[in-house]
Amino acid sequence: IGPGDQVLVPSVTMVAVSNAVIFCGGVPVFCDNEKGGLNPGVAEYKAKATPKTKCLITCHTYGVGADIVGIAELCKTNGWILIEDICEAIGTKVGGQLVGTFGDMACASMY
């Protein structure tokens, strides 16, 4: 991630997530949660994407796995890097697979 690159991030998360993007020279683009959910879904990320989007950081808030299968496919289709922040969801599985294993990388904290 470099100057001017946009990174899609959840609007409801620790400030350290967007700070990590800024420290790399990128621009965080905040995405709202899906209605009734704790995380943004594919539609929310797609709505904020632009040609400058290079990466997507998703969080699995309060142990609730995001729609990581759909999000991973969205990233693959668009050639975006996918980073999973699993600090609130260590041990959480989606479809029998641990969160943090769907993307290009995972972290347990951004600070």
N, C-alpha and C positions, 0 to 999 in steps of 0.2 A: 504494500500500500504506500502510495506516494502522494505528493502534493496534488490536490484537486480530485483524487480518487474518492468516490462516494462509497460508504459502507452502510448497509442497512442494519439498524439495531433496534431492539425493542424500546419503546418509550417508557415502559415500566420495568426498571432494573437499576442496579447500582451505578452511580455516576462513573465508576472506574471503567465500565465497558466503553462508553463514549470517549472518555479520556484517553484510553489506549489508542483509539483511532486518531484522535487529535495529535497525540505524541508522535505518530508516524507521518503526520502531514495530511492525513485524510480528512474527509468531511463526514461526520455521522449524520445519517438520515433516519429520523425517528419514525417508527411504525407502531400504530396502535394495536392493542390486543384484539383478537377476534371477539365478536359480541358474545358475552357470557363466559369468556375464557380467560386464562391467565397468561397467554402468550399470543403473539401475532401468528397468523396462519399464512398460507400461501397467498391468498387474495390480498392480505394487508401488505405483504412484502412486494408483490407484483405492482400494486397501486403506487408505490413510492419509487420504484426502480426507474433509472434513466440510463442512457448510453454511458454515463460516467460511473455506473455501479460496477464495482470490482470484487466486492466481498459482502458476505452476509454473516452477521454474528447473531446466533439465536441463543436464548436462555431457556432452561427448563425450570420455570418458576415454581417455588414451593413444592418441588418434587413431582410436579405434573409435566410429563413429557410433552414437548411441542409436537406439532404435526411434522416430525422430523423426516419421515419417508417422503412426504410431498415437498418439503423444503429442500431436501437433498436433491431431488429430481429437478426442482426449479434451478438450483445452483448449477447442476450438471448441464442442463439444457442451455444455460446462459454463459457458461464458462466462468462462473464466479467461485471464489474461494469460500468454503463453508467452515466457520469456526463455531463450535458448541461450547457454551459456558455451562458447566455442569455443577457449579458450586452448591446449588440448592437441591441437586438431584442425584447425588452419588448413590449408585445401586438401583436407580430407576431403569426399568426396561420398557421398550416400545416394541411390540411384536416379538418378545422374547430376546431382544438384543439390547445390550446396555447403551444408554445414552452416552454420547461422547465417542461412539465408534462409527457414526454415520458420516461425519464430515471429514475435512482434510486435516483438522486438528481439533483438540479439545483442551480446555483449561479448567482448573478448579477454582480459579480466582483471577481477576484482572488487576489486582493491586497487591 
